[in-house]
């Protein structure tokens, strides 16, 4: 398999999110590994804040024509029982 570069841009809207974000790309020929979106293209820590625009350069197998993306959010939830 040949590796290619994927340019991924994520824009958040009215709500930000405090989560670890995983991206997987599905195509007509193959599927990428799960990419942890932790470090942006410019080398900073990814913060998915309200109204943010984050760019990522990812390298993975050529999936052919992209059919869809799977985005997984690992959200930290804290509960308090008093």
C-alpha positions as CSV (number, residue, x, y, z in Angstrom):
1,X,0.0,0.0,0.0
2,X,1.1,3.5,-0.8
3,X,0.9,6.2,2.0
4,X,-0.5,9.6,1.0
5,X,-1.0,12.9,2.9
6,X,-4.4,13.9,4.1
7,X,-5.1,17.5,5.0
8,X,-7.9,17.6,7.6
9,X,-9.6,20.8,8.7
10,X,-12.0,20.8,11.6
11,X,-14.1,23.8,12.4
12,X,-16.2,24.0,15.6
13,X,-19.4,25.9,15.9
14,X,-21.2,27.4,18.8
15,X,-19.9,24.8,21.2
16,X,-16.4,23.6,21.9
17,X,-15.6,20.2,23.2
18,X,-13.2,18.9,25.9
19,X,-12.4,15.5,24.5
20,X,-9.8,13.3,22.8
21,X,-10.7,13.2,19.1
22,X,-10.1,10.1,16.9
23,X,-10.5,10.2,13.1
24,X,-10.8,7.3,10.7
25,X,-11.2,7.7,6.9
26,X,-13.2,5.1,4.9
27,X,-12.8,4.8,1.2
28,X,-13.9,2.6,-1.7
29,X,-10.6,0.6,-1.5
30,X,-9.4,0.7,2.1
31,X,-9.7,2.3,5.5
32,X,-7.0,4.3,7.4
33,X,-5.9,3.5,10.9
34,X,-7.4,5.6,13.7
35,X,-5.7,9.0,13.9
36,X,-5.6,10.7,17.3
37,X,-6.0,14.4,16.6
38,X,-3.7,15.7,19.3
39,X,-1.2,17.9,17.6
40,X,-2.2,20.4,14.9
41,X,-0.3,21.2,11.7
42,X,1.6,24.0,13.3
43,X,2.7,21.8,16.2
44,X,0.4,23.1,18.9
45,X,-1.8,21.0,21.2
46,X,-5.3,20.6,19.6
47,X,-8.0,22.5,21.6
48,X,-11.4,22.1,20.1
49,X,-12.7,25.4,21.5
50,X,-15.8,27.3,20.5
51,X,-15.4,28.8,16.9
52,X,-12.0,27.3,16.4
53,X,-10.4,26.1,13.1
54,X,-7.8,23.4,13.4
55,X,-5.7,21.9,10.6
56,X,-4.0,18.5,10.7
57,X,-1.6,16.9,8.3
58,X,-2.0,13.1,8.4
59,X,-0.2,10.4,6.6
60,X,-1.9,7.1,5.9
61,X,-2.8,4.5,3.3
62,X,-4.5,5.6,0.1
63,X,-8.2,4.7,0.7
64,X,-9.2,5.6,-2.9
65,X,-12.4,7.8,-3.1
66,X,-13.4,8.9,0.4
67,X,-16.8,7.5,1.3
68,X,-17.1,8.8,4.9
69,X,-15.3,9.7,8.1
70,X,-15.7,8.2,11.5
71,X,-15.1,10.7,14.4
72,X,-14.8,9.2,17.9
73,X,-14.9,11.5,20.9
74,X,-13.5,10.3,24.3
75,X,-15.3,12.8,26.5
76,X,-14.4,13.3,30.2
77,X,-17.5,13.5,32.3
78,X,-17.3,14.2,36.0
79,X,-20.1,13.4,38.4
80,X,-20.7,14.6,41.9
81,X,-23.0,12.8,44.2
82,X,-23.8,14.8,47.3
